[in-house]
Amino acid sequence: MAARGDASMTPAKRALDLFFAALLICLLWPLIIGIAIAAWLSQGRPILYVSERMKTESEAFQMWKFRTMRIAEDDSGVSGGDKDKRITKFGAFLRATRLDELPQLWNIIRGDLSFVGPRPPLRQYVDRFPELYARVLRSRPGVTGLASLRLHRFEEKVLSGCNSPEETDAVYTRRCIPRKAKLDLLYQRNHTLCFDFLLAFETIGTLFRRAKRRQ
């Protein structure tokens, strides 16, 4: 029986996570180093952005990304239109291709993340909705997932019109969290390795389509 916080993390899923994360690190290390150098030359230091996220309703971890924004003294909450001006040109490219998330391969190796699962929430939202996230985070958080794929464009659209951190928080809380949680729980109820592979392949297809549109 899976432990609390790992309802969908079977030994087979964990083994596949480790295998594919290690394989991708071995195959993509020149790209990872190249991105790190390009980020350093175009944006300066720090190269990585480290954000506290929640693995379970009570356990936090440090999630790694390539930095895509100019540094701000007070940076909290989800990204909305109020933060758009801080996104660098190179950062916009990394976000569009999701290459900013390559450092999360290390989070997968550590066991903080799986390839597929609910996106890990910020502590402030887990504290605000503890009962909801106690259910959602029975699945190990993932780099991609059902809610990420189905609601990415919706979330991007509704948050892009927000002009302040307060408005972004209010819109995200009211319009995004309930929809994402509904799909995360649907994934949890129907989880299989086959479903994970379908979502992973859909993610890859989405990334190729985005890259093609940018050409």
FENHUQUI-V672168 format. One record per residue. N is the residue number from 1. PSI is psi in degrees with one decimal (NA if undefined). NEAR is the number of other ideal C-beta (glycine too) atoms within 10 Angstrom. Layout:
BEGIN
{{N;PSI;NEAR} {N;PSI;NEAR}}
END
This chain:
BEGIN
{{1;135.2;5} {2;145.4;14} {3;158.4;9} {4;133.4;12} {5;-4.6;18} {6;44.3;20} {7;-32.1;18} {8;2.0;23} {9;84.3;19} {10;162.8;14} {11;-36.8;8} {12;-41.4;9} {13;-42.6;21} {14;-40.4;15} {15;-42.1;10} {16;-39.4;18} {17;-48.6;24} {18;-43.1;13} {19;-51.6;10} {20;-33.0;14} {21;-44.9;21} {22;-40.8;13} {23;-46.1;11} {24;-37.3;16} {25;-42.4;15} {26;-39.3;8} {27;-34.7;9} {28;4.5;15} {29;-35.1;12} {30;-38.5;8} {31;-42.2;12} {32;-45.2;16} {33;-40.3;10} {34;-42.2;11} {35;-41.4;20} {36;-42.4;15} {37;-45.1;11} {38;-38.9;15} {39;-40.7;22} {40;-42.3;13} {41;-35.7;9} {42;-27.4;12} {43;-16.8;19} {44;-167.7;12} {45;156.3;9} {46;153.1;12} {47;-37.5;15} {48;148.6;13} {49;124.2;17} {50;123.9;12} {51;134.7;13} {52;127.3;12} {53;166.9;19} {54;129.7;23} {55;-40.0;19} {56;-178.5;20} {57;-13.9;21} {58;-5.1;13} {59;122.3;10} {60;162.6;15} {61;166.7;18} {62;114.4;11} {63;134.5;23} {64;141.5;20} {65;160.7;19} {66;136.5;24} {67;134.9;21} {68;-5.1;20} {69;156.7;18} {70;145.5;14} {71;137.8;12} {72;145.5;9} {73;-44.5;4} {74;96.4;6} {75;106.2;14} {76;165.7;10} {77;176.2;16} {78;165.2;20} {79;125.5;20} {80;-166.2;22} {81;-24.9;17} {82;-17.6;18} {83;-2.3;18} {84;-37.4;14} {85;-16.6;8} {86;-12.5;14} {87;125.5;16} {88;165.7;17} {89;-44.7;8} {90;-36.3;18} {91;-37.3;20} {92;-39.4;14} {93;-44.8;17} {94;-41.3;21} {95;-43.2;20} {96;-34.6;14} {97;-6.6;15} {98;18.4;19} {99;-18.1;19} {100;-17.8;22} {101;2.4;18} {102;-37.9;22} {103;-15.5;19} {104;-9.3;22} {105;-35.2;23} {106;-36.8;14} {107;-34.5;23} {108;-44.3;22} {109;-41.6;14} {110;-19.9;13} {111;6.2;15} {112;-37.3;20} {113;161.0;27} {114;170.1;25} {115;-39.6;23} {116;131.1;29} {117;-179.3;31} {118;144.2;26} {119;137.3;19} {120;127.7;24} {121;162.3;24} {122;151.6;17} {123;-37.8;13} {124;-32.5;15} {125;-32.6;19} {126;-40.3;21} {127;-32.4;12} {128;-32.9;14} {129;64.1;18} {130;-38.7;11} {131;-40.1;7} {132;-49.1;18} {133;-22.0;23} {134;-33.2;15} {135;-48.6;15} {136;-42.9;27} {137;14.9;26} {138;-15.6;21} {139;136.2;24} {140;134.4;26} {141;155.6;25} {142;167.6;27} {143;-35.3;24} {144;170.0;23} {145;178.7;25} {146;-48.6;25} {147;-39.5;24} {148;-44.2;22} {149;-41.9;16} {150;-27.4;16} {151;3.4;19} {152;-50.6;14} {153;-36.5;10} {154;-48.1;13} {155;-43.4;21} {156;-41.3;13} {157;-48.6;9} {158;-29.9;19} {159;-22.9;22} {160;-23.8;13} {161;1.1;11} {162;136.8;21} {163;2.4;11} {164;158.0;11} {165;-36.3;16} {166;-42.6;11} {167;-42.0;15} {168;-45.4;22} {169;-44.2;20} {170;-43.8;12} {171;-43.0;18} {172;-43.3;21} {173;-42.2;15} {174;-39.9;10} {175;-24.7;15} {176;-48.3;18} {177;-47.9;18} {178;-40.5;11} {179;-44.3;15} {180;-43.7;23} {181;-39.4;18} {182;-43.7;15} {183;-35.6;18} {184;-39.5;26} {185;-32.2;18} {186;-43.1;13} {187;-44.2;22} {188;-41.6;18} {189;-26.5;9} {190;18.5;10} {191;131.6;19} {192;163.4;11} {193;-34.6;13} {194;-42.8;8} {195;-41.0;14} {196;-44.3;22} {197;-39.7;13} {198;-43.5;13} {199;-36.9;20} {200;-44.3;18} {201;-36.0;10} {202;-38.8;14} {203;-45.1;19} {204;-43.7;11} {205;-40.7;11} {206;-41.1;16} {207;-39.5;15} {208;-39.3;11} {209;-38.5;10} {210;-43.6;13} {211;-37.8;13} {212;-39.1;8} {213;-28.2;8} {214;-14.6;10} {215;NA;4}}
END
